[in-house]
């Protein structure tokens, strides 16, 4: 009875949201047509620009895919990563430093800067203005390639290579325009992408499943479809004073875990940890949640209530960036560990993806007259 009532309420809410979705969908459609017909201008730049983005609201794995690109090009190119710095407190165009906090520049740019200190990481809401400053040498490292993070809808910049990410568990062809659904714009706008990557796919995905997705997406001949999956690393202590623990140690010693997350979809991480941990208790916060000292009290209390001889707190890499910025986190000494993630490509398609990226950069550097001896 209760389930039927909840379902009925959800259906009612969805029906009420539908008119707003129609209005929002028309506004987005009209904006895209203004760009398509030149009434709004997409600026092209004389430098290779790679855009990584999505159509849906919520996590599709943008950060590990951006990090894959940075890692691919890190030793052979001067790179600038340009992000809007979601939920940052500092305004304007800012170059990240290793001393920058996640609050100042956003947790994702902070994470990238920590991993790749020699890469230039810039945050700005005005991508055109920021790129002009980057090219002019007024900010950053005068790069030979710019990576735009979360920029599929930012059409004021015309990227030379557009990579569109879609969550395997939330196919866009079964979704609707927000707020009725989760789409930022119509699924047909996928036509702007050069490479479409289905993210968070099972590493053992069957060929028939891939064919169904390919058929439903109905891509154009110029578009490449790839499938990526998440690769989890080993536990890393949030604070250097904590002893090192591996997931195998957790499994062998029957560890209980408090899974602490402030991301869009923690389900894949929980599913992975179930292979190693006997009990998993969850404490979820909203995506990009900004932790405060009061949250440490709640985390401590919930952790203390877990009755187990061996127990730790596990969080995500993004959450770790934000937790480090909390006052007195060192004094708290909670046993918090985070799991870094990378991506891999199904059927060892890394080489195909890598070649498309490097070939694009090589060709466009030749056209622009930039030095390409490192390629």
C-alpha positions in Angstrom: 0.0 0.0 0.0 2.8 2.4 1.0 4.8 1.7 -2.1 1.7 2.3 -4.3 1.2 5.7 -2.6 4.8 6.7 -3.0 4.7 5.7 -6.7 1.6 7.6 -7.3 3.1 10.7 -5.7 6.2 10.4 -7.9 4.1 10.0 -11.0 2.2 13.2 -10.0 5.4 15.1 -9.5 6.7 14.0 -12.9 3.5 15.1 -14.6 3.8 18.5 -12.9 7.4 18.9 -14.1 6.6 18.0 -17.7 5.5 21.5 -18.8 8.7 23.0 -17.3 10.7 20.5 -19.3 8.9 21.5 -22.5 9.7 25.2 -21.8 13.3 24.5 -20.8 13.8 22.1 -23.8 12.5 24.8 -26.2 14.9 27.4 -24.8 17.9 25.1 -25.1 16.8 24.0 -28.6 16.5 27.7 -29.7 19.9 28.5 -28.2 21.5 25.6 -30.1 19.9 26.7 -33.4 21.2 30.3 -32.8 24.7 28.8 -32.7 24.1 26.5 -35.6 23.0 29.3 -37.9 25.6 31.8 -36.7 23.4 34.3 -34.8 25.5 33.3 -31.7 29.2 32.9 -32.5 31.4 29.9 -31.6 34.9 31.2 -31.5 37.7 29.1 -33.0 41.3 29.4 -31.8 44.6 28.7 -33.5 45.5 26.0 -31.0 44.3 22.4 -30.5 41.3 22.4 -28.1 39.8 19.2 -26.7 36.4 19.4 -25.0 35.2 16.7 -22.5 31.6 16.9 -21.4 28.2 15.3 -21.1 24.5 15.8 -21.8 23.1 14.5 -18.5 23.1 16.0 -15.1 25.2 14.0 -12.6 28.4 12.1 -12.7 29.5 10.5 -15.9 33.1 10.2 -15.0 34.5 13.5 -16.5 37.4 13.9 -14.1 39.0 10.5 -14.6 38.6 11.0 -18.4 40.2 14.4 -18.3 43.0 13.0 -16.1 43.5 10.2 -18.7 44.0 12.9 -21.4 46.4 14.8 -19.2 48.4 11.7 -18.4 48.5 10.7 -22.1 49.9 14.1 -23.1 51.8 15.1 -19.9 55.3 14.1 -21.0 55.2 15.4 -24.5 53.1 18.5 -24.4 52.5 21.7 -22.4 48.9 21.4 -21.3 46.4 23.8 -19.9 43.2 22.4 -18.3 40.4 24.9 -18.3 37.5 24.4 -16.0 34.7 26.6 -14.7 35.6 25.5 -11.2 32.1 24.4 -10.0 31.1 25.7 -6.6 34.4 27.6 -6.1 34.4 30.7 -3.9 37.0 32.8 -5.8 35.8 34.7 -8.8 37.4 35.6 -12.1 40.1 33.9 -14.0 42.4 32.0 -11.6 45.5 29.8 -12.1 45.6 27.0 -9.7 48.6 26.4 -7.5 49.5 23.5 -5.3 48.5 25.7 -2.4 45.0 26.5 -3.8 42.2 24.9 -1.9 39.2 23.1 -3.3 37.0 25.8 -1.9 38.9 28.5 -3.9 39.1 26.8 -7.3 36.7 23.7 -7.1 37.5 20.2 -6.0 38.0 18.8 -9.5 40.7 21.4 -10.6 42.4 20.9 -7.3 42.5 17.2 -7.7 44.0 17.5 -11.2 46.6 20.0 -10.0 47.6 17.7 -7.2 48.1 14.8 -9.6 49.8 16.8 -12.4 51.7 19.7 -10.8 53.4 20.7 -14.0 50.1 21.1 -15.9 48.6 24.5 -15.9 45.1 24.4 -14.4 42.9 27.5 -15.0 39.4 28.1 -13.7 37.1 30.6 -15.3 33.4 31.0 -16.1 34.3 32.9 -19.3 36.1 30.3 -21.4 36.7 32.6 -24.4 38.3 35.3 -22.2 40.4 32.8 -20.4 41.7 31.1 -23.6 42.6 34.6 -25.0 44.7 35.2 -21.9 46.2 31.7 -22.1 47.2 32.2 -25.7 48.6 35.7 -25.0 50.8 34.2 -22.3 49.2 36.3 -19.6 48.2 33.3 -17.5 49.4 29.7 -17.4 52.3 28.0 -19.2 51.7 29.0 -22.9 50.4 25.6 -23.8 50.3 23.8 -27.1 47.0 22.1 -26.2 44.0 23.1 -24.1 41.6 20.6 -22.5 38.2 22.0 -21.7 36.5 20.3 -18.7 32.7 20.0 -18.7 32.3 22.1 -21.8 29.8 20.3 -24.1 27.2 23.0 -23.6 29.7 25.8 -23.7 29.3 26.6 -27.4 31.0 30.0 -27.3 34.2 28.0 -27.8 34.5 25.7 -30.9 36.6 22.7 -29.9 38.6 20.9 -32.5 37.9 17.6 -30.8 34.7 17.0 -28.8 34.4 14.0 -26.5 31.0 13.3 -25.1 30.5 11.0 -22.1 27.4 8.9 -21.3 26.8 6.8 -18.3 26.2 3.2 -19.2 23.6 2.9 -16.4 21.7 6.0 -17.6 21.4 5.9 -21.4 20.3 9.2 -22.9 17.9 7.6 -25.3 15.8 6.4 -22.4 15.9 9.9 -20.7 14.1 13.2 -21.0 14.8 16.9 -20.7 15.2 18.2 -17.2 13.5 18.7 -14.8 11.2 15.9 -16.1 14.4 13.9 -16.8 18.1 14.3 -16.4 19.1 15.7 -19.8 20.6 19.1 -20.1 19.7 19.2 -23.8 18.1 17.0 -26.4 19.8 13.6 -27.0 20.0 14.6 -30.7 22.7 17.1 -29.8 25.1 14.2 -29.4 25.8 14.8 -33.1 28.2 17.6 -32.1 30.6 15.0 -30.6 33.5 13.5 -32.5 34.0 10.7 -29.9 31.2 9.2 -27.8 32.3 7.2 -24.7 29.9 5.0 -22.8 31.4 5.3 -19.3 31.2 3.1 -16.2 30.5 0.0 -18.4 31.0 -3.4 -17.0 34.5 -4.7 -17.8 32.8 -7.9 -19.0 30.1 -6.2 -21.2 28.8 -8.5 -23.8 29.0 -7.7 -27.6 25.2 -7.9 -27.9 24.9 -5.2 -25.2 27.3 -2.9 -27.2 25.4 -3.5 -30.4 22.1 -2.5 -28.8 23.6 0.7 -27.5 25.2 1.5 -30.8 21.9 1.0 -32.6 19.9 3.1 -30.1 22.4 6.0 -30.3 22.2 6.0 -34.1 25.6 7.8 -34.5 26.9 9.4 -37.7 29.8 7.8 -39.7 32.2 10.5 -38.5 31.6 9.6 -34.8 33.5 7.0 -32.9 31.9 5.0 -30.1 34.0 3.6 -27.3 33.3 2.0 -24.0 35.2 2.7 -20.8 35.2 1.2 -17.3 36.4 2.3 -13.9 39.6 0.9 -12.4 39.9 1.3 -8.7 43.3 1.8 -7.0 44.5 0.9 -3.6 43.5 2.7 -0.4 45.4 5.9 0.3 45.4 7.4 3.8 43.9 10.9 4.0 46.5 11.9 6.6 50.1 10.8 6.4 50.1 9.7 10.0 47.7 6.9 9.3 49.1 3.4 8.7 48.7 1.9 5.3 45.9 -0.6 4.7 45.1 -2.5 1.6 41.7 -3.8 0.5 43.0 -7.4 0.8 43.9 -6.7 4.5 40.3 -5.5 4.9 39.0 -8.7 3.4 41.3 -11.0 5.4 40.6 -9.2 8.7 36.8 -8.8 8.3 36.8 -5.0 8.2 33.6 -3.0 8.5 33.5 0.2 6.5 31.7 3.6 6.8 31.4 4.7 3.1 31.5 8.5 3.1 30.5 10.1 -0.2 29.5 13.5 -1.6 29.3 12.5 -5.3 26.4 12.1 -7.7 26.4 8.3 -7.8 28.3 6.3 -5.1 26.7 3.0 -6.1 29.6 1.6 -8.3 32.1 2.2 -5.5 29.8 0.5 -2.9 29.4 -2.5 -5.3 33.2 -2.7 -5.7 33.8 -2.5 -1.9 31.4 -5.3 -1.3 34.0 -7.7 -2.7 36.4 -6.8 0.2 34.3 -5.6 3.2 32.0 -7.6 5.4 29.8 -4.7 6.4 29.3 -1.4 4.7 27.5 1.5 6.3 26.8 4.6 4.2 26.9 8.3 5.0 25.9 10.2 1.9 26.1 14.0 1.2 25.0 15.9 -1.9 27.3 16.0 -4.9 30.2 18.5 -4.5 29.3 18.9 -0.8 31.5 21.3 1.1 32.4 19.6 4.4 32.6 21.7 7.6 33.8 21.0 11.2 30.2 20.1 12.2 30.3 17.3 9.6 33.3 15.8 11.3 31.3 15.5 14.5 28.5 13.6 12.6 31.0 11.4 10.8 32.8 10.6 14.1 29.5 9.7 15.8 28.3 7.4 13.1 31.7 5.7 12.9 31.8 5.2 16.7 28.4 3.5 16.5 29.7 0.8 14.2 30.3 -2.3 16.3 33.3 -4.1 14.8 36.8 -4.9 15.9 38.3 -3.6 12.7 36.8 -0.7 10.9 37.8 2.3 8.8 36.2 5.1 6.8 36.5 5.0 3.0 35.7 7.9 0.7 36.3 9.0 -2.9 39.2 11.0 -4.3 37.1 14.0 -4.8 35.7 13.9 -1.3 39.3 13.6 0.0 40.2 16.9 -1.7 37.3 18.7 0.2 37.9 16.9 3.5 41.6 18.1 3.5 40.3 21.7 3.5 38.3 21.3 6.7 39.7 23.0 9.7 41.2 20.7 12.3 41.0 17.7 10.1 44.5 16.7 11.2 43.6 16.9 14.9 40.5 14.7 14.4 42.6 11.7 13.2 39.7 9.8 11.9 40.9 6.7 10.0 39.8 8.0 6.6 41.1 6.4 3.4 40.3 7.2 -0.2 40.3 5.2 -3.4 41.8 6.7 -6.6 40.2 5.8 -9.8 41.3 5.6 -13.4 39.6 4.5 -16.6 40.3 1.7 -19.0 38.8 1.0 -22.4 36.9 -2.1 -23.3 38.7 -4.4 -25.8 41.9 -2.6 -25.3 40.7 0.4 -27.3 43.2 2.7 -25.5 45.4 2.7 -28.6 42.5 3.7 -30.8 41.5 6.6 -28.5 45.1 7.7 -28.0 45.8 7.8 -31.7 42.7 9.9 -32.4 43.7 12.4 -29.8 47.4 12.6 -30.8 46.6 12.7 -34.5 44.2 15.5 -34.0 46.8 17.5 -32.1 49.6 16.8 -34.6 47.4 17.8 -37.6 46.1 21.0 -36.0 49.6 22.1 -34.7 50.9 21.7 -38.2 48.0 23.9 -39.5 48.6 26.5 -36.8 52.3 26.6 -37.4 53.1 25.6 -33.8 56.2 23.5 -33.1 55.3 19.8 -33.1 58.7 18.2 -32.8 57.6 16.5 -29.5 55.0 14.4 -31.3 
